[in-house]
Amino acid sequence: MRRAGISALLALLAACGTPGPGDHQVLVESCVAAGESEAACLCQANALQQNLEPDLFAKTADRVGRQGVKVEAFIAELASAEEMLAFSAAVEDMMACPLTGAGG
Protein backbone atom coordinates (compact mmCIF):
# COMPACT_ATOMS: atom_id res chain seq x y z
CA MET A 1 0.00 0.00 0.00
CA ARG A 2 2.81 2.38 0.85
CA ARG A 3 4.44 1.81 -2.56
CA ALA A 4 1.17 2.57 -4.29
CA GLY A 5 0.95 5.85 -2.39
CA ILE A 6 4.50 6.80 -3.30
CA SER A 7 3.92 5.85 -6.93
CA ALA A 8 0.76 7.95 -7.04
CA LEU A 9 2.60 10.93 -5.52
CA LEU A 10 5.45 10.61 -8.02
CA ALA A 11 2.96 10.40 -10.89
CA LEU A 12 1.18 13.52 -9.63
CA LEU A 13 4.44 15.44 -9.35
CA ALA A 14 5.48 14.36 -12.84
CA ALA A 15 2.12 15.44 -14.25
CA CYS A 16 2.49 18.89 -12.70
CA GLY A 17 5.90 19.38 -14.30
CA THR A 18 8.33 22.06 -13.34
CA PRO A 19 7.25 25.66 -13.38
CA GLY A 20 8.26 27.70 -16.39
CA PRO A 21 10.39 30.82 -16.24
CA GLY A 22 9.12 33.70 -14.17
CA ASP A 23 7.62 36.85 -15.66
CA HIS A 24 10.89 38.80 -15.55
CA GLN A 25 12.79 36.03 -17.32
CA VAL A 26 10.03 35.63 -19.93
CA LEU A 27 10.31 39.32 -20.83
CA VAL A 28 14.10 39.13 -21.02
CA GLU A 29 14.00 36.03 -23.23
CA SER A 30 11.42 37.49 -25.62
CA CYS A 31 13.43 40.69 -25.88
CA VAL A 32 16.66 38.78 -26.62
CA ALA A 33 14.78 36.69 -29.20
CA ALA A 34 13.78 39.97 -30.88
CA GLY A 35 17.47 40.79 -31.35
CA GLU A 36 18.35 43.01 -28.39
CA SER A 37 21.34 42.39 -26.15
CA GLU A 38 20.81 40.65 -22.84
CA ALA A 39 22.01 43.76 -21.00
CA ALA A 40 19.43 45.94 -22.75
CA CYS A 41 16.70 43.39 -22.14
CA LEU A 42 17.55 43.06 -18.45
CA CYS A 43 17.44 46.83 -18.13
CA GLN A 44 14.05 47.02 -19.85
CA ALA A 45 12.54 44.18 -17.82
CA ASN A 46 13.86 45.80 -14.63
CA ALA A 47 12.25 49.13 -15.61
CA LEU A 48 8.92 47.40 -16.18
CA GLN A 49 9.10 45.49 -12.91
CA GLN A 50 10.03 48.61 -10.93
CA ASN A 51 7.29 50.80 -12.41
CA LEU A 52 4.33 48.46 -12.81
CA GLU A 53 2.07 46.98 -10.17
CA PRO A 54 2.61 43.22 -9.88
CA ASP A 55 -0.65 42.36 -11.68
CA LEU A 56 0.14 44.68 -14.60
CA PHE A 57 3.71 43.35 -14.76
CA ALA A 58 2.34 39.78 -14.92
CA LYS A 59 -0.16 40.84 -17.60
CA THR A 60 2.67 42.43 -19.59
CA ALA A 61 4.81 39.30 -19.34
CA ASP A 62 1.90 37.16 -20.44
CA ARG A 63 0.82 39.27 -23.43
CA VAL A 64 4.21 40.54 -24.62
CA GLY A 65 6.54 37.78 -23.44
CA ARG A 66 4.47 34.62 -23.74
CA GLN A 67 1.95 35.54 -26.45
CA GLY A 68 4.24 37.71 -28.56
CA VAL A 69 2.00 40.78 -28.70
CA LYS A 70 3.94 43.87 -29.81
CA VAL A 71 4.46 46.41 -27.01
CA GLU A 72 2.64 49.13 -28.95
CA ALA A 73 -0.40 46.88 -29.43
CA PHE A 74 -0.32 45.86 -25.78
CA ILE A 75 -0.29 49.49 -24.65
CA ALA A 76 -3.36 50.11 -26.82
CA GLU A 77 -5.10 47.23 -24.99
CA LEU A 78 -4.65 48.79 -21.55
CA ALA A 79 -8.04 49.41 -20.00
CA SER A 80 -7.43 52.19 -17.52
CA ALA A 81 -5.71 55.54 -17.48
CA GLU A 82 -3.80 54.38 -14.40
CA GLU A 83 -2.35 51.43 -16.31
CA MET A 84 -1.38 53.72 -19.19
CA LEU A 85 0.32 56.18 -16.83
CA ALA A 86 2.23 53.40 -15.10
CA PHE A 87 3.32 51.98 -18.43
CA SER A 88 4.36 55.45 -19.61
CA ALA A 89 6.64 55.80 -16.59
CA ALA A 90 8.12 52.39 -17.32
CA VAL A 91 8.72 53.29 -20.97
CA GLU A 92 10.43 56.51 -19.90
CA ASP A 93 12.84 54.49 -17.74
CA MET A 94 13.28 51.96 -20.56
CA MET A 95 14.47 54.75 -22.87
CA ALA A 96 17.57 55.05 -20.68
CA CYS A 97 18.46 51.40 -21.36
CA PRO A 98 21.24 50.63 -23.82
CA LEU A 99 20.15 49.40 -27.23
CA THR A 100 23.06 47.29 -28.33
CA GLY A 101 21.39 44.43 -30.18
CA ALA A 102 20.46 43.98 -33.80
CA GLY A 103 16.87 45.00 -33.05
CA GLY A 104 17.80 48.48 -31.75
C-alpha positions as CSV (number, residue, x, y, z in Angstrom):
1,M,0.0,0.0,0.0
2,R,2.8,2.4,0.9
3,R,4.4,1.8,-2.6
4,A,1.2,2.6,-4.3
5,G,0.9,5.8,-2.4
6,I,4.5,6.8,-3.3
7,S,3.9,5.8,-6.9
8,A,0.8,8.0,-7.0
9,L,2.6,10.9,-5.5
10,L,5.4,10.6,-8.0
11,A,3.0,10.4,-10.9
12,L,1.2,13.5,-9.6
13,L,4.4,15.4,-9.4
14,A,5.5,14.4,-12.8
15,A,2.1,15.4,-14.3
16,C,2.5,18.9,-12.7
17,G,5.9,19.4,-14.3
18,T,8.3,22.1,-13.3
19,P,7.3,25.7,-13.4
20,G,8.3,27.7,-16.4
21,P,10.4,30.8,-16.2
22,G,9.1,33.7,-14.2
23,D,7.6,36.8,-15.7
24,H,10.9,38.8,-15.5
25,Q,12.8,36.0,-17.3
26,V,10.0,35.6,-19.9
27,L,10.3,39.3,-20.8
28,V,14.1,39.1,-21.0
29,E,14.0,36.0,-23.2
30,S,11.4,37.5,-25.6
31,C,13.4,40.7,-25.9
32,V,16.7,38.8,-26.6
33,A,14.8,36.7,-29.2
34,A,13.8,40.0,-30.9
35,G,17.5,40.8,-31.3
36,E,18.3,43.0,-28.4
37,S,21.3,42.4,-26.1
38,E,20.8,40.6,-22.8
39,A,22.0,43.8,-21.0
40,A,19.4,45.9,-22.8
41,C,16.7,43.4,-22.1
42,L,17.6,43.1,-18.5
43,C,17.4,46.8,-18.1
44,Q,14.0,47.0,-19.8
45,A,12.5,44.2,-17.8
46,N,13.9,45.8,-14.6
47,A,12.2,49.1,-15.6
48,L,8.9,47.4,-16.2
49,Q,9.1,45.5,-12.9
50,Q,10.0,48.6,-10.9
51,N,7.3,50.8,-12.4
52,L,4.3,48.5,-12.8
53,E,2.1,47.0,-10.2
54,P,2.6,43.2,-9.9
55,D,-0.6,42.4,-11.7
56,L,0.1,44.7,-14.6
57,F,3.7,43.4,-14.8
58,A,2.3,39.8,-14.9
59,K,-0.2,40.8,-17.6
60,T,2.7,42.4,-19.6
61,A,4.8,39.3,-19.3
62,D,1.9,37.2,-20.4
63,R,0.8,39.3,-23.4
64,V,4.2,40.5,-24.6
65,G,6.5,37.8,-23.4
66,R,4.5,34.6,-23.7
67,Q,2.0,35.5,-26.4
68,G,4.2,37.7,-28.6
69,V,2.0,40.8,-28.7
70,K,3.9,43.9,-29.8
71,V,4.5,46.4,-27.0
72,E,2.6,49.1,-29.0
73,A,-0.4,46.9,-29.4
74,F,-0.3,45.9,-25.8
75,I,-0.3,49.5,-24.6
76,A,-3.4,50.1,-26.8
77,E,-5.1,47.2,-25.0
78,L,-4.7,48.8,-21.6
79,A,-8.0,49.4,-20.0
80,S,-7.4,52.2,-17.5
81,A,-5.7,55.5,-17.5
82,E,-3.8,54.4,-14.4
83,E,-2.3,51.4,-16.3
84,M,-1.4,53.7,-19.2
85,L,0.3,56.2,-16.8
86,A,2.2,53.4,-15.1
87,F,3.3,52.0,-18.4
88,S,4.4,55.5,-19.6
89,A,6.6,55.8,-16.6
90,A,8.1,52.4,-17.3
91,V,8.7,53.3,-21.0
92,E,10.4,56.5,-19.9
93,D,12.8,54.5,-17.7
94,M,13.3,52.0,-20.6
95,M,14.5,54.8,-22.9
96,A,17.6,55.0,-20.7
97,C,18.5,51.4,-21.4
98,P,21.2,50.6,-23.8
99,L,20.1,49.4,-27.2
100,T,23.1,47.3,-28.3
101,G,21.4,44.4,-30.2
102,A,20.5,44.0,-33.8
103,G,16.9,45.0,-33.0
104,G,17.8,48.5,-31.8
